[in-house]
Amino acid sequence: MHLLKLLVTGNPGLEDIMALEAKEELGNRLIEVVELPGRGRIIVSLRDSSTGTEPFLRMRSIHNIVLLLAEERVGASREALDRIREVVGASEVHRYLLYGATFAVEAERLGEGHEYTSLDIARIVGDSVIDTTLRKQGWRPRVRLNSPQIVVYAEVDKDVFRLGILLSGEHSRHRRGYRIYDHPAALKPSIAYSMLRIVGARDGETILDPMCGGGTIAVEAALLFESSRIICIDKNPGHIKGAIANATVAGVKKRIEFIVGDARRLQDYLEAETIDTVVSNPPYGIRMGSPSRVKSLYEDFINSLNKVVKKGGKVALITTEEATVREASRRAGLKIVESRKVRHGDLWVSIITILK
């Protein structure tokens, strides 16, 4: 039985959800999961089997899967590039390039203080792949940036260099095929799924996104749960139309209720204390401008939530406005039970879990 080591990437701050999914999907194939906190990475050691990467392709919190071929400390100085060249040359990367195959290098540099860039890493790795394949296989592979047959993945995380083969394709798995309508402030589906896991949503519950935008959270809930009542509310009819389009492509339109409505007056559309779980991505202050508008919106929104959520119900919000959410929740008699920082695009935002 062969042993495999994989690097699995996702959103920084959600490493525990990625690890949880890996444990669920891999079962007794799993040997160890190592979380790299705040890096958006886990390293998975597992027993190989004929199912290959299929369990990973079912995971909804991850972005990419890399078969690790090498992992070495190289440092942050310019001299690290020479060490990277040596590590690539000593690896088995050439064995994954069949005769005539084209390849590209995807490189990342994580952390600060390096005397080289991700472009430097990509250049050195690419040159070394060509040299190694020519020396050991007797032919010269061609670089092809668009639709290469093989993607060689390389990263330096602080002072650790990792080399592998990208198994999940050129595009990150957070790019769900159902997203034909893209809301201007759309949430990554991998984060939407993770929020459902963080808040402890369960099949059979009534789940609400009261500011649903393009419907990402509602669609992810419908794909995850078979028996839940799922409600998607937004005050913009255009966004509701887009959410319906996305749900249609995802094949879950019939399982979601779409309502044009104001999240500050949820009691106008929903019966009192009928919602088990709320997961939402409300506007951030940077998108609204005035701090007073932000405070007023969140206070009205949370007071409205308090009227429709059941006793013992749960709420998960992703926002930059943590202080405002805490104050509004305190005033409404709600309890903050968890807050975690997550990277979304260029921002570090908070996922806040609230209990009624």
C-alpha positions in Angstrom: 0.0 0.0 0.0 1.5 3.3 -1.1 1.4 6.4 1.1 0.5 9.8 -0.4 1.0 13.3 1.0 -1.3 16.0 -0.4 -1.4 19.8 0.1 -5.0 21.0 0.2 -5.6 24.8 -0.1 -8.6 26.9 0.8 -9.5 30.1 2.6 -7.1 31.2 5.4 -9.0 30.9 8.7 -11.0 27.9 7.6 -8.3 25.2 8.0 -10.3 23.3 10.6 -13.3 23.0 8.3 -11.0 21.7 5.6 -9.5 19.2 8.0 -13.0 18.1 9.2 -14.1 17.5 5.6 -10.9 15.6 4.9 -11.6 13.3 7.9 -15.2 12.8 6.9 -14.4 11.9 3.2 -11.2 9.9 3.7 -12.3 7.7 6.6 -9.8 4.9 7.3 -7.6 6.0 4.4 -6.5 9.0 6.5 -3.2 8.8 8.4 -2.8 12.4 9.5 -4.0 15.9 8.9 -1.8 18.9 9.7 -3.4 22.3 9.8 -1.3 25.3 8.9 -3.3 28.0 10.8 -3.9 31.2 8.9 -2.3 29.9 5.8 -5.4 28.4 4.1 -3.6 25.0 3.9 -3.7 21.6 5.3 -1.3 18.7 4.7 -3.0 15.3 4.4 -1.1 12.0 4.7 -3.2 9.0 3.5 -3.1 5.5 2.3 -3.4 5.3 -1.5 -6.2 3.4 -3.1 -8.0 3.1 -6.4 -10.4 5.9 -5.5 -7.6 8.4 -6.1 -8.6 12.0 -5.5 -12.4 11.4 -5.7 -13.0 12.0 -2.0 -11.3 15.4 -2.3 -13.4 16.3 -5.3 -16.5 16.0 -3.1 -15.1 18.5 -0.6 -16.8 21.9 -0.7 -14.5 24.0 1.5 -11.3 23.5 -0.5 -9.8 25.3 -3.5 -6.9 23.1 -4.8 -5.4 19.7 -4.3 -1.6 19.2 -4.9 0.3 15.9 -4.9 3.3 16.8 -2.8 6.6 15.7 -4.2 9.0 17.6 -2.0 9.0 19.8 1.1 12.2 21.4 2.3 13.4 24.4 4.3 15.1 26.8 1.9 15.2 30.1 3.8 14.2 33.6 2.7 17.4 34.9 1.3 18.3 35.1 -2.4 20.4 32.0 -2.0 17.1 30.0 -1.5 16.6 30.0 -5.2 19.7 27.8 -5.7 18.3 25.4 -3.1 14.9 25.4 -4.8 16.6 24.4 -8.1 18.4 21.6 -6.3 15.2 20.3 -4.7 13.3 20.3 -8.0 16.2 18.5 -9.6 16.2 15.8 -7.0 12.4 15.3 -7.0 10.4 12.9 -9.2 8.6 15.7 -11.0 9.9 14.5 -14.4 8.0 11.2 -14.0 4.7 13.1 -14.3 5.5 14.6 -17.6 4.7 12.0 -20.3 6.6 12.4 -23.6 5.5 15.5 -25.5 3.5 16.9 -22.6 3.2 20.7 -22.0 3.4 22.2 -18.6 3.1 25.4 -16.6 4.3 26.5 -13.2 1.9 28.0 -10.6 4.0 29.6 -7.9 3.1 31.4 -4.6 5.1 33.1 -1.9 3.5 33.2 1.5 4.7 35.5 4.3 7.1 38.4 4.3 10.8 39.1 4.3 11.8 37.2 1.2 14.5 38.4 -1.1 12.7 36.9 -4.1 9.3 37.0 -5.6 6.7 34.4 -6.7 7.9 35.1 -10.3 11.4 34.2 -9.3 10.2 30.9 -7.9 8.2 30.1 -11.0 11.2 30.9 -13.3 13.6 28.7 -11.3 11.2 25.8 -11.0 10.3 26.0 -14.7 13.9 26.0 -15.7 14.7 23.1 -13.4 11.8 21.0 -14.6 13.0 21.4 -18.2 16.6 20.6 -17.3 15.7 17.6 -15.1 13.4 16.1 -17.7 16.0 16.6 -20.4 18.7 15.0 -18.3 16.6 12.1 -17.0 14.1 11.5 -19.7 16.0 12.7 -22.8 13.5 15.2 -24.1 12.6 18.8 -23.5 9.1 19.7 -22.3 7.4 22.8 -23.6 6.0 25.5 -21.4 2.4 26.4 -22.2 0.7 29.0 -20.1 -2.8 28.4 -21.5 -4.4 25.0 -20.9 -1.1 23.1 -20.1 -1.4 19.3 -19.7 0.5 19.4 -16.4 0.5 22.1 -13.8 3.6 22.1 -11.5 2.7 23.8 -8.2 5.4 25.5 -6.1 5.2 27.6 -3.0 7.4 29.0 -0.3 5.5 29.3 3.0 7.8 31.5 5.2 11.0 29.4 4.7 9.5 26.1 3.5 9.5 25.2 -0.1 6.8 22.8 -1.4 6.7 21.2 -4.8 3.9 19.2 -6.3 1.6 18.4 -9.2 -1.8 20.2 -9.2 -4.5 17.5 -9.3 -7.6 19.7 -9.2 -7.3 21.4 -12.6 -6.3 24.9 -13.6 -9.3 26.7 -11.9 -9.9 26.8 -8.1 -12.7 24.6 -7.0 -14.4 27.5 -5.3 -15.5 28.6 -8.7 -18.8 26.7 -8.8 -20.3 26.2 -12.2 -23.7 27.4 -11.1 -22.6 31.0 -10.6 -23.9 32.5 -13.9 -25.0 35.7 -12.0 -22.2 37.3 -10.0 -23.3 39.7 -7.3 -21.0 42.7 -6.9 -20.1 41.6 -3.4 -20.4 37.9 -3.9 -19.3 35.5 -1.2 -17.0 32.6 -2.2 -19.0 29.4 -2.2 -16.3 27.7 -0.2 -16.8 30.3 2.6 -20.6 30.0 2.3 -20.4 26.2 2.8 -17.9 26.6 5.7 -20.2 29.1 7.5 -23.0 26.5 7.3 -20.6 24.0 9.0 -19.3 26.6 11.5 -22.8 27.5 12.7 -23.8 23.9 13.0 -26.7 23.9 10.5 -28.4 20.5 10.2 -30.6 18.8 7.6 -34.3 19.4 8.3 -33.8 22.9 9.8 -35.3 26.1 8.4 -32.4 28.1 7.1 -32.5 31.7 6.2 -30.2 34.1 4.3 -32.0 37.5 4.7 -29.5 39.4 2.5 -28.9 36.7 -0.1 -27.5 38.7 -3.0 -26.9 36.1 -5.7 -28.0 33.3 -3.5 -24.7 31.6 -2.9 -25.4 30.6 0.8 -28.9 29.4 -0.1 -27.6 27.3 -3.0 -24.8 25.8 -0.9 -27.4 24.9 1.8 -29.7 23.3 -0.7 -26.8 21.2 -2.1 -25.7 20.2 1.4 -29.1 19.4 2.9 -32.0 17.4 1.4 -34.8 18.1 3.9 -34.3 21.7 5.0 -36.6 24.6 4.2 -34.3 27.3 2.7 -35.3 30.9 2.4 -33.5 33.5 0.4 -34.5 37.2 0.9 -33.1 40.4 -0.7 -34.5 43.8 -1.1 -33.1 44.1 -4.7 -35.4 42.4 -7.2 -32.4 42.1 -9.6 -30.4 40.2 -7.1 -33.3 37.8 -6.4 -33.6 37.3 -10.2 -29.9 36.4 -10.3 -30.2 34.1 -7.3 -33.0 32.3 -9.0 -30.8 31.9 -12.1 -28.0 30.5 -10.0 -30.3 28.1 -8.2 -31.7 27.0 -11.5 -28.3 26.1 -12.9 -27.4 24.3 -9.6 -30.6 22.3 -9.9 -32.0 23.4 -6.6 -34.5 26.2 -7.5 -37.5 24.2 -6.3 -36.0 23.7 -2.9 -35.5 27.5 -2.2 -38.1 30.1 -1.4 -37.2 33.5 -2.9 -38.6 36.7 -1.4 -38.1 40.3 -2.3 -37.9 41.9 1.1 -36.1 44.1 3.6 -33.9 42.4 6.1 -34.7 45.1 8.7 -38.4 43.9 8.6 -38.2 40.2 8.5 -41.3 39.9 10.6 -43.3 41.2 7.7 -42.5 38.1 5.6 -41.8 35.3 8.2 -43.7 34.0 11.2 -42.3 34.7 14.6 -39.7 32.4 15.9 -39.8 29.9 13.0 -36.1 30.1 11.8 -33.6 27.6 13.1 -30.4 29.0 11.4 -29.4 32.2 9.8 -26.3 32.5 7.6 -25.6 35.8 5.8 -23.1 38.2 4.3 -24.5 41.7 5.2 -22.9 44.8 3.7 -19.6 46.0 5.1 -19.0 49.6 6.1 -16.5 50.1 3.3 -19.4 49.4 0.9 -21.9 51.7 2.6 -19.8 54.8 3.3 -21.4 56.4 6.4 -20.7 54.7 9.8 -24.0 55.9 11.1 -25.8 54.1 8.2 -23.9 50.9 9.1 -24.8 51.1 12.7 -28.4 51.7 12.0 -28.6 48.9 9.5 -27.1 46.3 11.8 -29.2 47.3 14.8 -32.4 47.1 12.8 -31.3 43.9 11.1 -30.4 42.1 14.3 -33.5 43.3 16.1 -35.5 41.9 13.2 -33.6 38.6 13.3 -34.4 38.3 17.0 -38.1 38.3 16.2 -38.0 35.4 13.6 -35.3 33.2 15.0 -36.3 30.4 17.4 -35.1 30.2 21.0 -31.8 28.3 20.8 -31.5 29.3 17.1 -28.1 30.1 15.6 -26.8 33.0 13.4 -23.6 33.3 11.5 -22.6 36.6 9.9 -19.5 37.5 7.9 -18.5 41.1 8.2 -15.9 43.7 9.0 -18.2 45.3 11.5 -17.6 43.0 14.5 -17.8 45.8 17.1 -21.2 46.9 15.7 -22.5 43.3 15.6 -21.4 42.7 19.2 -23.1 45.8 20.5 -26.3 45.2 18.5 -26.4 41.6 19.7 -25.9 42.6 23.3 -28.7 45.1 23.1 -31.0 42.5 21.6 -30.1 39.9 24.3 -28.3 37.6 22.0 -25.0 35.8 22.8 -21.8 35.9 20.7 -20.4 32.3 21.0 -17.5 32.5 18.5 -15.6 34.9 16.2 -12.9 34.0 13.8 -10.9 35.9 11.2 -11.1 34.7 7.7 -9.4 36.0 4.5 -11.9 36.9 1.8 -10.3 38.5 -1.2 -8.0 41.2 0.0 -9.8 41.6 3.4 -9.6 39.8 6.7 -13.2 39.7 7.9 -14.9 38.1 10.9 -17.3 35.2 10.9 -19.4 35.8 14.0 -21.6 33.1 15.5 -24.5 34.2 17.6 -26.9 32.2 19.8 -30.4 33.3 20.7 
